[in-house]
């Protein structure tokens, strides 16, 4: 069955987006081919995505996980039912308020590949329910000071074990197994 991981690019101070949800700050850093190999390896292993839906339950151009390059089904958490949307060959399924159901459906869809959990709120819910196997972070060298945090708001401690660490040009790649 599929492994479930939280995969995110974050600032050194742990933000996944600026205060307005922007991620332009992630661009413009030196990249070594080894950085690309690490990220490509993770992205190439993803078979489904779980994330949060926007309030309008639409799929806008900037909201396509991984820019659409993985072509895998996406399961979006929402507060009200909505029929699936197919855009550019990717099916977006809407799951009403049950993150466990979303993860289980994504695991089934992913087969032997991985399920990537995106977004702070959904990631925290998955961690708190014991649904996450690993956390994979690509840390870029910037301090935002404020923004949207990936982990702030967890209701309990989560113990991790370092599985892999690498650093090449400007990014640091961290991979942890979730223990409890």
WOPEMO-V50328 format. One record per residue. N is the residue number from 1. RES is the residue in one letter. PHI is phi in degrees with one decimal (999 if undefined). D_FIRST is the distance of its C-alpha to the first C-alpha in Angstrom with 1 decimal. Layout:
# WOPEMO-V50328
n/res/phi/d_first
N/RES/PHI/D_FIRST
N/RES/PHI/D_FIRST
This chain:
# WOPEMO-V50328
n/res/phi/d_first
1/X/999/0.0
2/X/-64.9/3.8
3/X/-85.0/6.7
4/X/-107.3/9.5
5/X/-133.9/12.9
6/X/-91.2/16.5
7/X/-125.4/18.2
8/X/-152.6/22.0
9/X/-97.8/25.3
10/X/-132.6/27.8
11/X/-74.6/31.4
12/X/-60.4/32.5
13/X/-93.1/33.4
14/X/87.7/29.9
15/X/-96.2/30.4
16/X/-98.4/28.1
17/X/-158.3/30.9
18/X/-77.5/34.7
19/X/-58.1/36.4
20/X/-95.4/36.4
21/X/89.6/32.8
22/X/-74.9/33.8
23/X/-127.9/31.9
24/X/-59.9/34.7
25/X/-62.9/35.3
26/X/-75.0/32.2
27/X/-95.6/34.1
28/X/95.5/36.9
29/X/-92.7/35.8
30/X/-59.9/36.2
31/X/-127.6/33.1
32/X/-96.2/32.8
33/X/-54.0/30.9
34/X/-66.8/28.7
35/X/-60.3/27.7
36/X/-62.7/26.7
37/X/-63.6/24.7
38/X/-62.1/22.7
39/X/-65.9/22.1
40/X/-61.8/21.4
41/X/-62.8/18.8
42/X/-67.8/16.8
43/X/-60.4/17.6
44/X/-68.6/16.7
45/X/-93.1/13.1
46/X/-85.5/12.7
47/X/-114.1/11.3
48/X/-164.7/12.3
49/X/-130.1/14.7
50/X/-119.8/15.8
51/X/-156.0/19.5
52/X/-99.5/22.8
53/X/-86.6/25.1
54/X/-77.9/28.7
55/X/-63.8/31.4
56/X/-90.0/32.4
57/X/52.0/28.9
58/X/-121.5/29.7
59/X/-117.5/28.0
60/X/-83.4/30.7
61/X/-54.9/30.8
62/X/-78.5/30.2
63/X/-107.0/27.2
64/X/-84.5/24.8
65/X/-56.1/21.8
66/X/57.1/22.3
67/X/63.1/25.3
68/X/84.7/23.3
69/X/-70.2/22.6
70/X/-86.0/18.8
71/X/62.1/19.4
72/X/-94.8/16.0
73/X/-62.9/16.1
74/X/-121.6/17.2
75/X/-117.0/17.1
76/X/-107.7/20.3
77/X/-76.0/21.5
78/X/-147.8/24.9
79/X/-96.5/27.6
80/X/-141.2/28.6
81/X/-62.3/27.1
82/X/-155.2/27.2
83/X/-67.0/26.3
84/X/-58.3/23.8
85/X/-118.0/25.5
86/X/-109.5/25.0
87/X/-137.7/26.6
88/X/52.9/26.7
89/X/81.5/24.0
90/X/-106.6/21.4
91/X/-93.8/20.6
92/X/-106.1/21.0
93/X/-101.0/20.0
94/X/-105.2/21.8
95/X/-115.4/20.4
96/X/-82.7/23.2
97/X/48.9/23.1
98/X/-131.4/19.8
99/X/-64.7/17.5
100/X/-64.6/15.0
101/X/-61.2/15.1
102/X/-62.2/14.8
103/X/-65.8/11.7
104/X/-62.4/10.0
105/X/-64.9/11.5
106/X/-66.3/10.5
107/X/-61.7/6.7
108/X/-61.9/7.5
109/X/-66.7/9.9
110/X/-75.5/8.2
111/X/63.7/6.0
112/X/-87.9/5.6
113/X/-80.6/8.0
114/X/-95.9/8.7
115/X/-105.3/10.1
116/X/-99.2/13.7
117/X/-99.2/15.7
118/X/-118.0/19.4
119/X/98.6/22.6
120/X/-64.3/24.2
121/X/-62.0/24.2
122/X/-65.6/20.6
123/X/-61.7/19.5
124/X/-63.3/21.7
125/X/-61.2/20.5
126/X/-65.0/16.9
127/X/-60.6/18.2
128/X/-65.3/20.5
129/X/-96.8/17.9
130/X/71.0/15.6
131/X/-93.9/12.8
132/X/-101.5/13.0
133/X/-91.3/11.8
134/X/-144.9/14.3
135/X/-120.7/17.4
136/X/-121.2/18.7
137/X/-120.4/22.4
138/X/-108.8/24.9
139/X/-99.1/28.2
140/X/-101.8/31.4
141/X/-81.8/34.9
142/X/-150.2/36.3
143/X/-108.6/37.2
144/X/-85.9/37.2
145/X/80.5/38.7
146/X/-147.4/37.4
147/X/156.2/34.6
148/X/-100.0/31.3
149/X/-82.1/29.5
150/X/-75.8/25.8
151/X/-119.0/25.8
152/X/-59.9/29.3
153/X/109.4/29.2
154/X/-59.9/26.4
155/X/-90.4/27.7
156/X/-153.3/26.6
157/X/-75.9/26.2
158/X/-121.6/22.8
159/X/-88.7/22.8
160/X/-123.1/21.3
161/X/-128.0/21.3
162/X/-65.2/22.2
163/X/-105.3/19.8
164/X/-163.6/21.8
165/X/-140.7/25.0
166/X/-149.6/26.9
167/X/-148.3/29.9
168/X/-129.5/31.9
169/X/-78.7/34.3
170/X/-119.1/34.0
171/X/-87.9/30.4
172/X/-117.7/28.6
173/X/-109.2/24.9
174/X/-119.3/23.2
175/X/-135.3/19.8
176/X/-126.0/19.1
177/X/-88.8/16.5
178/X/-86.8/16.8
179/X/-98.0/18.3
180/X/-165.1/19.8
